[in-house]
Each structure stands twice: as structure tokens, then as C-alpha cells.
Amino acid sequence: MDKSKRPFLKSKRPSRRRLSPIQSGDRIDYRNMSLISRFISEQGKILSRRVNRLTLKQQRLITIAIKQARILSLLPFIKKDKQFERTESTTRTTGFRTRNK
């Protein structure tokens, strides 16, 4: 069958235009904290590409920018909301052991 005579096939899935969280004018840079903070979880972890809805190139640039901002102390490595505190002091109940001969 000739290619010119082939009927046009429609795709089975309806195509949806994905809205990118990064606009065309946004510059991915370690100094752009408003942009970078959108791609970090509450614990301070870098969110995955599926969650962010980014392309591979954009995800790489975001990851590099976040790591640079962390090294320059613009972002914390981890977010410390909860302080680990001991509720009770642990004391020894048996005391020191002595050798019995």
C-alpha cells in the first residue's frame, strides 16, 4: 500500500497538554529561591520528576541548582521541624557492677 493512500489514523488516547511548572521566562538558577523551593519536599528532599512534571533536562538543572544552593548555605540540607528530645532521662538502675571472687 502506498503511503499517500494510507488513511490517517487517530491516536487512541486523547492528547492532553501538560502544564509545566516552569514558565518559559523562568531562569533555573541557584539564586532563584522562589522557583527552587517549589521542588523540595517538607523534609528538604528533592521531589521526583513525576511529581514535579518536569522534563529530564529541567529536572537535571533543578537538581544542580538545589545542590549549589545547599552548598552555599542558601538552603538547608534537611529541615528540622521536630527537635528530638528525650522525655525522660535514662538512669542506670543496677549501678556499677563489681567482681565477685
C-alpha positions in Angstrom: 0.0 0.0 0.0 1.3 3.4 -0.9 1.9 5.9 1.9 -0.1 8.6 0.2 -3.1 6.3 0.1 -2.9 5.3 3.8 -5.8 6.7 5.8 -4.9 9.0 8.7 -5.1 7.1 12.0 -6.2 8.9 15.1 -4.4 8.1 18.4 -6.4 6.0 20.8 -5.6 8.4 23.7 -6.7 11.9 23.8 -3.7 14.1 24.0 -3.5 16.5 26.9 -1.3 19.4 27.1 0.7 19.2 30.3 1.2 22.5 32.1 4.8 22.9 33.1 5.5 24.3 36.5 8.4 26.2 34.9 7.4 29.1 32.7 9.5 30.0 29.6 10.8 33.1 31.2 11.9 31.5 34.4 15.7 31.0 34.8 16.7 27.9 36.6 19.4 29.2 38.9 20.6 28.6 42.5 19.7 32.2 43.4 16.1 31.8 42.3 14.8 30.6 45.6 11.1 31.1 44.8 11.4 28.6 42.0 13.7 26.1 43.7 11.5 25.9 46.9 8.6 24.5 44.8 10.6 21.4 44.0 11.6 20.5 47.6 9.5 18.4 49.9 8.7 19.3 53.5 11.6 17.2 54.8 14.0 19.0 52.4 14.3 16.3 49.8 14.3 16.9 46.1 11.0 15.8 44.6 11.0 13.3 41.7 10.4 14.1 38.1 7.0 12.5 38.0 5.8 14.6 40.9 7.3 17.8 39.5 6.0 17.2 36.0 9.4 18.3 34.5 11.3 17.2 31.5 14.6 15.4 32.1 16.7 18.4 31.2 14.7 20.6 33.6 14.9 18.1 36.4 18.7 17.9 36.0 19.0 21.7 36.1 16.8 22.0 39.2 18.8 19.3 40.9 22.1 21.1 40.2 20.6 24.4 41.3 19.3 22.9 44.6 22.7 21.3 45.4 24.5 24.5 44.7 22.1 26.4 46.9 22.7 23.9 49.7 26.5 24.1 49.4 26.3 27.9 49.6 24.1 27.7 52.7 21.1 29.2 50.9 19.0 26.1 51.6 19.3 23.7 54.4 20.2 20.1 53.7 17.4 18.8 56.0 14.5 20.6 57.6 14.5 20.4 61.3 10.9 21.0 62.4 10.8 18.4 65.1 13.6 18.5 67.7 14.5 15.1 69.0 14.1 15.5 72.8 14.3 12.9 75.5 11.2 12.8 77.6 12.8 11.1 80.5 16.5 10.8 81.4 17.8 7.3 81.3 19.4 6.3 84.5 21.0 3.0 85.4 19.1 1.1 88.0 21.7 -1.6 88.7 24.6 0.7 89.4 28.2 -0.3 88.9 29.0 -4.0 88.7 31.5 -5.4 91.0 33.5 -8.5 90.5 32.9 -11.3 92.9 35.8 -13.6 93.6 
